[in-house]
């Protein structure tokens, strides 16, 4: 008589338990059944054969709290190669202070209660791919010397990774955290990958360190997220993220990539020695980027749509602002801008000798004049004039605002076609620098005064040289004769 066909619900790569077609627990020889379906005496026989550091294969096995504790005690809480793929943990699973001397895999496993790996040691790699945690999941203080894989895990409650350390890369691609996710004090000696991860509740990365790249590409933050203070070695990658609540960012020593990010709530960032890219980003709520220490260089704001963005201490010397979607929403405080070239320059156009007044300029004007190299087509002078006018209220420094006003008039003059308007603007520029260069006005006044003095002196000298040669000179009063004239008495007049 042939045995009935066994239906295996999952395509697994091991011999499954003979007790039931639905049980995918790995069969133990010579019983042909999984550990959960062995008789008590058979379980005792298996446990007596365990030794510390032994490899353990419990794939697909259902483990309650008591059975798991007895197994871990049987190996003195020290395992070799451990395989828990598709295992079902019906009770609290406490792996605290267990040492995994070999690779450990929990792929597709399910934890119905607490899953605790507090202070656990993984001397090689560990994998939790597509694991379902119905309750809390804790790896607080755990040490993983190799790679850590948590791709597409689902945690129904809080996930605690505080003070954990990963010796190589740690991957959380497509993971979903429904409770509070705490990575405070965690250390990633390689890359930390959170591509496409969803955080349903609050997230915290305070005092975290990542030696490589911290990648959150396409991540979703449904509640308040605190990314820092954290130190990142290479790049903090946040392109195409979506945040419906407040996002607080505090990082340093890396490049911050926020291209095409969409943030609906408040956004604050404190950056130290960082380069930030906000190209194509949308910041719907009040936002602020502040330089904390060192420098904060803004690489690009192209097509940024921000209702209210404050940049404090930003280096904008190489950042074009001409493609901002809402320049009026920008506020610039204590920022660095490019400057006109210093000294005298010789060029193959009229006039051949040029000397530039020192002033702050936008990187867009630098690109148009050819002072810097940019791959994109620079703005024309007419659009530059409008940009300067729209950005003038954004700066809080009077000198910068005056330089922007000068730049707006200069671009308007250069954009005007030949004619009366351009002639008047040219005279206005030449006479007083559009009313913004007092030194130029004083210089012209000094020149006019000097010319007037020279003309008057020359006129006086010429008049003196044209005087006649025989003209009698007047006698001074001091040299006139003092001899008295004879007095004739009236009675003696006519006598004789």
ROVEXMAR-637323 format. One record per residue (C-alpha): residue in one letter; x, y, z. Coordinates in nm, 2 decimals. Example, Ala and Ser with C-alpha at 12.3 -4.5 7.8 and 13.67 -1.06 7.14 Angstrom:
2
PT   rest       xx       yy       zz
PT      a     1.23    -0.45     0.78
PT      s     1.37    -0.11     0.71
! end
This chain:
496
PT   rest       xx       yy       zz
PT      x     0.00     0.00     0.00
PT      x     0.15     0.33    -0.10
PT      x     0.15     0.62     0.15
PT      x    -0.07     0.91     0.07
PT      x     0.09     1.20    -0.11
PT      x     0.23     1.46     0.14
PT      x     0.13     1.82     0.07
PT      x     0.40     2.07     0.17
PT      x     0.26     2.42     0.19
PT      x     0.60     2.58     0.14
PT      x     0.88     2.50    -0.10
PT      x     1.16     2.44     0.16
PT      x     1.49     2.29     0.11
PT      x     1.49     2.04     0.40
PT      x     1.31     1.73     0.50
PT      x     1.00     1.83     0.69
PT      x     0.81     1.67     0.98
PT      x     0.61     1.36     0.91
PT      x     0.35     1.44     1.17
PT      x     0.14     1.67     0.96
PT      x     0.15     1.81     0.60
PT      x     0.12     2.16     0.75
PT      x     0.43     2.12     0.97
PT      x     0.75     2.24     0.80
PT      x     0.97     2.17     1.10
PT      x     1.30     2.01     1.00
PT      x     1.28     1.63     1.07
PT      x     1.52     1.49     1.33
PT      x     1.67     1.16     1.26
PT      x     1.60     0.88     1.33
PT      x     1.25     1.00     1.43
PT      x     1.14     1.17     1.11
PT      x     0.96     1.43     1.32
PT      x     1.05     1.79     1.43
PT      x     1.16     1.87     1.78
PT      x     0.82     2.01     1.87
PT      x     0.65     1.68     1.78
PT      x     0.88     1.44     1.96
PT      x     0.77     1.25     2.26
PT      x     0.91     1.38     2.60
PT      x     1.16     1.10     2.62
PT      x     1.27     1.16     2.27
PT      x     1.32     1.54     2.35
PT      x     1.53     1.45     2.65
PT      x     1.74     1.22     2.44
PT      x     1.80     1.50     2.19
PT      x     1.88     1.75     2.46
PT      x     2.13     1.52     2.63
PT      x     2.32     1.51     2.30
PT      x     2.38     1.88     2.29
PT      x     2.72     2.03     2.37
PT      x     2.83     2.40     2.39
PT      x     2.93     2.55     2.05
PT      x     2.73     2.29     1.86
PT      x     2.55     2.38     1.54
PT      x     2.17     2.38     1.57
PT      x     1.91     2.33     1.30
PT      x     1.56     2.42     1.41
PT      x     1.42     2.54     1.07
PT      x     1.05     2.56     1.06
PT      x     1.01     2.43     1.41
PT      x     0.75     2.56     1.66
PT      x     0.92     2.66     1.98
PT      x     0.75     2.77     2.30
PT      x     0.93     2.95     2.58
PT      x     1.01     2.63     2.78
PT      x     1.14     2.43     2.48
PT      x     1.36     2.72     2.36
PT      x     1.51     2.77     2.71
PT      x     1.59     2.40     2.74
PT      x     1.77     2.40     2.41
PT      x     1.97     2.71     2.49
PT      x     2.06     2.57     2.83
PT      x     2.16     2.24     2.66
PT      x     2.43     2.42     2.47
PT      x     2.52     2.64     2.76
PT      x     2.39     2.94     2.57
PT      x     2.67     2.91     2.31
PT      x     2.58     2.80     1.96
PT      x     2.77     2.73     1.65
PT      x     2.60     2.75     1.31
PT      x     2.24     2.83     1.41
PT      x     1.95     2.79     1.17
PT      x     1.60     2.91     1.27
PT      x     1.46     2.98     0.93
PT      x     1.08     2.98     0.92
PT      x     1.07     2.89     1.29
PT      x     0.77     2.99     1.50
PT      x     0.83     3.13     1.85
PT      x     0.50     3.11     2.03
PT      x     0.63     3.24     2.36
PT      x     0.88     3.50     2.47
PT      x     1.21     3.43     2.29
PT      x     1.50     3.53     2.51
PT      x     1.83     3.50     2.35
PT      x     2.00     3.75     2.59
PT      x     2.37     3.70     2.63
PT      x     2.37     3.40     2.39
PT      x     2.69     3.37     2.18
PT      x     2.65     3.26     1.82
PT      x     2.99     3.13     1.72
PT      x     2.88     3.07     1.36
PT      x     2.64     3.23     1.12
PT      x     2.28     3.27     1.25
PT      x     1.98     3.28     1.03
PT      x     1.62     3.36     1.12
PT      x     1.48     3.42     0.78
PT      x     1.10     3.42     0.75
PT      x     1.07     3.33     1.12
PT      x     0.78     3.45     1.33
PT      x     0.78     3.58     1.69
PT      x     0.44     3.60     1.85
PT      x     0.57     3.75     2.17
PT      x     0.88     3.93     2.29
PT      x     1.20     3.87     2.09
PT      x     1.50     3.97     2.30
PT      x     1.86     3.96     2.19
PT      x     1.98     4.18     2.46
PT      x     2.36     4.19     2.48
PT      x     2.38     3.89     2.24
PT      x     2.71     3.82     2.06
PT      x     2.71     3.72     1.69
PT      x     3.07     3.64     1.60
PT      x     2.99     3.61     1.23
PT      x     2.68     3.71     1.02
PT      x     2.32     3.72     1.13
PT      x     2.01     3.74     0.90
PT      x     1.65     3.83     1.00
PT      x     1.51     3.87     0.64
PT      x     1.13     3.89     0.62
PT      x     1.09     3.81     0.99
PT      x     0.76     3.90     1.16
PT      x     0.78     4.04     1.51
PT      x     0.43     4.08     1.66
PT      x     0.56     4.24     1.98
PT      x     0.88     4.41     2.09
PT      x     1.21     4.33     1.92
PT      x     1.53     4.42     2.12
PT      x     1.89     4.40     2.01
PT      x     2.00     4.65     2.27
PT      x     2.37     4.62     2.34
PT      x     2.41     4.34     2.08
PT      x     2.74     4.28     1.89
PT      x     2.74     4.16     1.53
PT      x     3.09     4.11     1.40
PT      x     2.99     4.04     1.05
PT      x     2.70     4.15     0.83
PT      x     2.35     4.22     0.97
PT      x     2.05     4.16     0.74
PT      x     1.70     4.29     0.85
PT      x     1.55     4.33     0.50
PT      x     1.17     4.35     0.50
PT      x     1.13     4.28     0.87
PT      x     0.80     4.38     1.03
PT      x     0.80     4.49     1.39
PT      x     0.46     4.53     1.54
PT      x     0.58     4.72     1.85
PT      x     0.90     4.89     1.97
PT      x     1.23     4.81     1.81
PT      x     1.53     4.87     2.03
PT      x     1.89     4.88     1.89
PT      x     2.04     5.11     2.14
PT      x     2.42     5.07     2.19
PT      x     2.43     4.79     1.94
PT      x     2.74     4.75     1.72
PT      x     2.76     4.61     1.36
PT      x     3.11     4.53     1.25
PT      x     3.02     4.55     0.88
PT      x     2.72     4.66     0.68
PT      x     2.37     4.64     0.82
PT      x     2.07     4.63     0.59
PT      x     1.71     4.73     0.67
PT      x     1.57     4.75     0.31
PT      x     1.19     4.76     0.30
PT      x     1.16     4.72     0.68
PT      x     0.85     4.84     0.86
PT      x     0.85     4.96     1.22
PT      x     0.50     5.01     1.37
PT      x     0.63     5.11     1.71
PT      x     0.90     5.34     1.85
PT      x     1.24     5.27     1.67
PT      x     1.54     5.35     1.88
PT      x     1.89     5.34     1.74
PT      x     2.05     5.57     2.00
PT      x     2.42     5.51     2.04
PT      x     2.43     5.24     1.77
PT      x     2.76     5.20     1.58
PT      x     2.78     5.09     1.22
PT      x     3.14     5.02     1.12
PT      x     3.02     4.98     0.76
PT      x     2.71     5.11     0.57
PT      x     2.37     5.14     0.73
PT      x     2.10     5.08     0.46
PT      x     1.74     5.18     0.53
PT      x     1.62     5.21     0.17
PT      x     1.24     5.21     0.15
PT      x     1.20     5.16     0.52
PT      x     0.88     5.28     0.69
PT      x     0.88     5.43     1.04
PT      x     0.52     5.45     1.16
PT      x     0.61     5.60     1.50
PT      x     0.89     5.81     1.64
PT      x     1.25     5.74     1.53
PT      x     1.57     5.83     1.71
PT      x     1.93     5.81     1.60
PT      x     2.08     6.02     1.88
PT      x     2.46     5.97     1.93
PT      x     2.47     5.72     1.64
PT      x     2.78     5.66     1.44
PT      x     2.81     5.53     1.08
PT      x     3.16     5.49     0.93
PT      x     3.03     5.45     0.58
PT      x     2.71     5.56     0.42
PT      x     2.38     5.60     0.60
PT      x     2.12     5.54     0.33
PT      x     1.75     5.63     0.37
PT      x     1.66     5.64     0.01
PT      x     1.28     5.65    -0.03
PT      x     1.22     5.61     0.34
PT      x     0.89     5.71     0.49
PT      x     0.86     5.89     0.82
PT      x     0.51     5.90     0.96
PT      x     0.60     6.05     1.29
PT      x     0.87     6.27     1.44
PT      x     1.22     6.16     1.34
PT      x     1.55     6.25     1.51
PT      x     1.84     6.17     1.28
PT      x     2.12     6.27     1.52
PT      x     2.33     6.40     1.66
PT      x     2.51     6.14     1.45
PT      x     2.84     6.11     1.28
PT      x     2.86     5.98     0.93
PT      x     3.18     5.89     0.75
PT      x     3.09     5.93     0.39
PT      x     2.73     6.03     0.30
PT      x     2.40     6.07     0.46
PT      x     2.17     5.98     0.18
PT      x     1.80     6.10     0.20
PT      x     1.68     6.13    -0.16
PT      x     1.31     6.10    -0.22
PT      x     1.22     6.06     0.14
PT      x     0.88     6.15     0.27
PT      x     0.81     6.29     0.61
PT      x     0.46     6.38     0.73
PT      x     0.58     6.51     1.07
PT      x     0.88     6.69     1.20
PT      x     1.22     6.59     1.09
PT      x     1.53     6.69     1.29
PT      x     1.87     6.63     1.14
PT      x     2.20     6.68     1.32
PT      x     2.50     6.54     1.14
PT      x     2.86     6.62     1.04
PT      x     3.16     6.53     0.84
PT      x     2.97     6.40     0.54
PT      x     2.77     6.49     0.23
PT      x     2.39     6.52     0.29
PT      x     2.19     6.43    -0.01
PT      x     1.82     6.54     0.01
PT      x     1.74     6.55    -0.36
PT      x     1.36     6.53    -0.43
PT      x     1.28     6.50    -0.06
PT      x     0.92     6.58     0.03
PT      x     0.88     6.72     0.39
PT      x     0.53     6.82     0.50
PT      x     0.62     6.91     0.86
PT      x     0.89     7.12     1.03
PT      x     1.24     7.06     0.92
PT      x     1.55     7.16     1.12
PT      x     1.91     7.07     1.04
PT      x     2.23     7.14     1.22
PT      x     2.53     7.05     1.00
PT      x     2.90     7.05     1.07
PT      x     3.16     7.02     0.79
PT      x     2.89     6.90     0.55
PT      x     2.78     6.95     0.19
PT      x     2.41     6.96     0.14
PT      x     2.21     6.91    -0.18
PT      x     1.84     7.01    -0.18
PT      x     1.78     6.99    -0.55
PT      x     1.41     6.93    -0.64
PT      x     1.31     6.91    -0.28
PT      x     0.98     7.03    -0.14
PT      x     0.97     7.18     0.21
PT      x     0.61     7.26     0.29
PT      x     0.66     7.35     0.66
PT      x     0.90     7.60     0.83
PT      x     1.25     7.49     0.77
PT      x     1.60     7.59     0.89
PT      x     1.95     7.48     0.80
PT      x     2.21     7.60     1.04
PT      x     2.59     7.57     1.04
PT      x     2.69     7.42     1.38
PT      x     3.06     7.40     1.34
PT      x     3.32     7.41     1.06
PT      x     3.15     7.48     0.73
PT      x     2.82     7.40     0.57
PT      x     2.84     7.42     0.19
PT      x     2.52     7.42     0.00
PT      x     2.58     7.24    -0.33
PT      x     2.25     7.29    -0.51
PT      x     1.91     7.45    -0.45
PT      x     1.79     7.40    -0.81
PT      x     1.41     7.37    -0.83
PT      x     1.37     7.38    -0.45
PT      x     1.02     7.46    -0.34
PT      x     1.03     7.60     0.01
PT      x     0.76     7.81     0.17
PT      x     0.99     7.93     0.45
PT      x     1.36     7.82     0.46
PT      x     1.62     7.99     0.67
PT      x     1.99     7.93     0.58
PT      x     2.23     8.04     0.86
PT      x     2.60     8.03     0.80
PT      x     2.57     7.86     0.47
PT      x     2.84     7.87     0.21
PT      x     2.67     7.97    -0.12
PT      x     2.97     8.07    -0.32
PT      x     2.92     7.78    -0.57
PT      x     2.54     7.74    -0.53
PT      x     2.32     7.87    -0.80
PT      x     1.99     8.03    -0.69
PT      x     1.84     8.11    -1.03
PT      x     1.62     7.80    -1.04
PT      x     1.45     7.84    -0.70
PT      x     1.08     7.80    -0.73
PT      x     1.00     8.05    -0.45
PT      x     1.29     8.29    -0.38
PT      x     1.07     8.50    -0.16
PT      x     1.05     8.21     0.09
PT      x     1.43     8.22     0.15
PT      x     1.59     8.39     0.44
PT      x     1.97     8.42     0.43
PT      x     2.16     8.49     0.75
PT      x     2.54     8.52     0.78
PT      x     2.59     8.34     0.45
PT      x     2.90     8.35     0.23
PT      x     2.86     8.46    -0.13
PT      x     3.10     8.47    -0.43
PT      x     3.29     8.80    -0.50
PT      x     3.40     8.98    -0.80
PT      x     3.76     8.92    -0.92
PT      x     4.04     9.11    -0.75
PT      x     4.29     9.33    -0.92
PT      x     4.32     9.45    -1.29
PT      x     4.23     9.20    -1.56
PT      x     4.31     9.21    -1.93
PT      x     4.05     9.08    -2.17
PT      x     4.02     9.04    -2.55
PT      x     3.72     9.27    -2.57
PT      x     3.63     9.63    -2.52
PT      x     3.73     9.77    -2.28
PT      x     4.05     9.56    -2.27
PT      x     4.15     9.67    -1.92
PT      x     3.89     9.59    -1.65
PT      x     3.90     9.67    -1.28
PT      x     3.60     9.53    -1.07
PT      x     3.46     9.70    -0.77
PT      x     3.46     9.45    -0.48
PT      x     3.11     9.33    -0.42
PT      x     2.92     9.01    -0.33
PT      x     2.77     8.83    -0.63
PT      x     2.55     8.53    -0.69
PT      x     2.71     8.21    -0.84
PT      x     2.46     8.26    -1.13
PT      x     2.63     8.59    -1.23
PT      x     2.97     8.42    -1.19
PT      x     2.86     8.15    -1.44
PT      x     2.72     8.41    -1.68
PT      x     3.04     8.62    -1.68
PT      x     3.25     8.31    -1.72
PT      x     3.43     8.34    -1.38
PT      x     3.33     7.98    -1.29
PT      x     3.25     7.66    -1.48
PT      x     2.90     7.52    -1.45
PT      x     2.75     7.25    -1.67
PT      x     2.40     7.40    -1.69
PT      x     2.30     7.70    -1.91
PT      x     2.35     8.02    -1.71
PT      x     2.08     8.28    -1.67
PT      x     2.06     8.58    -1.90
PT      x     2.12     8.93    -1.75
PT      x     1.74     9.01    -1.75
PT      x     1.66     8.71    -1.53
PT      x     1.96     8.78    -1.31
PT      x     1.83     9.13    -1.25
PT      x     1.49     8.99    -1.14
PT      x     1.67     8.73    -0.92
PT      x     1.87     9.00    -0.74
PT      x     1.56     9.20    -0.67
PT      x     1.37     8.91    -0.53
PT      x     1.66     8.80    -0.31
PT      x     1.73     9.14    -0.16
PT      x     1.47     9.11     0.12
PT      x     1.61     8.76     0.20
PT      x     1.95     8.88     0.33
PT      x     1.98     9.04     0.68
PT      x     2.32     9.21     0.60
PT      x     2.30     9.57     0.48
PT      x     2.62     9.55     0.27
PT      x     2.50     9.23     0.10
PT      x     2.16     9.39     0.03
PT      x     2.34     9.69    -0.12
PT      x     2.56     9.47    -0.34
PT      x     2.24     9.28    -0.46
PT      x     2.08     9.62    -0.55
PT      x     2.40     9.71    -0.74
PT      x     2.39     9.37    -0.91
PT      x     2.03     9.42    -1.01
PT      x     2.10     9.76    -1.17
PT      x     2.41     9.63    -1.34
PT      x     2.23     9.33    -1.49
PT      x     1.94     9.56    -1.60
PT      x     2.19     9.79    -1.77
PT      x     2.36     9.50    -1.95
PT      x     2.03     9.35    -2.05
PT      x     1.90     9.68    -2.20
PT      x     1.92     9.72    -2.58
PT      x     2.13    10.00    -2.72
PT      x     1.94    10.33    -2.68
PT      x     1.84    10.60    -2.45
PT      x     1.76    10.38    -2.15
PT      x     2.10    10.20    -2.17
PT      x     2.28    10.54    -2.21
PT      x     2.11    10.68    -1.90
PT      x     2.18    10.37    -1.70
PT      x     2.55    10.38    -1.82
PT      x     2.58    10.75    -1.71
PT      x     2.41    10.66    -1.38
PT      x     2.66    10.38    -1.33
PT      x     2.96    10.59    -1.43
PT      x     2.86    10.89    -1.21
PT      x     2.77    10.73    -0.88
PT      x     2.75    10.35    -0.92
PT      x     2.36    10.37    -0.93
PT      x     2.36    10.58    -0.61
PT      x     2.54    10.31    -0.42
PT      x     2.90    10.40    -0.47
PT      x     2.97    10.72    -0.27
PT      x     3.34    10.70    -0.33
PT      x     3.29    10.72    -0.70
PT      x     3.08    11.04    -0.66
PT      x     3.34    11.19    -0.44
PT      x     3.61    11.10    -0.69
PT      x     3.42    11.27    -0.97
PT      x     3.38    11.58    -0.75
PT      x     3.75    11.58    -0.66
PT      x     3.83    11.55    -1.03
PT      x     3.60    11.84    -1.12
PT      x     3.74    12.06    -0.85
PT      x     4.10    11.98    -0.96
PT      x     4.01    12.06    -1.32
PT      x     3.84    12.39    -1.22
PT      x     4.15    12.49    -1.02
PT      x     4.38    12.42    -1.30
PT      x     4.16    12.62    -1.54
PT      x     4.14    12.92    -1.31
PT      x     4.52    12.92    -1.25
PT      x     4.58    12.89    -1.63
PT      x     4.34    13.18    -1.70
PT      x     4.50    13.40    -1.44
PT      x     4.85    13.33    -1.58
PT      x     4.74    13.40    -1.93
PT      x     4.58    13.74    -1.84
PT      x     4.90    13.85    -1.67
PT      x     5.11    13.77    -1.97
PT      x     4.90    13.98    -2.20
PT      x     4.95    14.32    -2.01
PT      x     5.11    14.63    -2.23
PT      x     5.49    14.69    -2.19
PT      x     5.48    15.09    -2.17
PT      x     5.21    15.12    -1.92
PT      x     5.32    15.35    -1.63
PT      x     5.33    15.18    -1.31
PT      x     5.14    15.36    -1.02
PT      x     5.36    15.53    -0.77
PT      x     5.33    15.40    -0.42
PT      x     5.21    15.64    -0.16
PT      x     5.52    15.59     0.04
PT      x     5.74    15.73    -0.23
PT      x     5.54    16.04    -0.31
PT      x     5.72    16.39    -0.26
PT      x     5.67    16.56     0.08
PT      x     5.79    16.91    -0.03
PT      x     5.52    17.17     0.04
PT      x     5.38    17.37    -0.24
PT      x     5.42    17.76    -0.22
PT      x     5.13    17.94    -0.08
PT      x     5.01    18.26    -0.26
PT      x     4.83    18.51    -0.04
PT      x     4.52    18.66    -0.20
PT      x     4.61    19.02    -0.12
PT      x     4.94    19.01    -0.30
PT      x     4.79    18.85    -0.61
PT      x     4.84    19.09    -0.91
PT      x     5.07    19.34    -0.73
PT      x     5.32    19.50    -0.94
! end
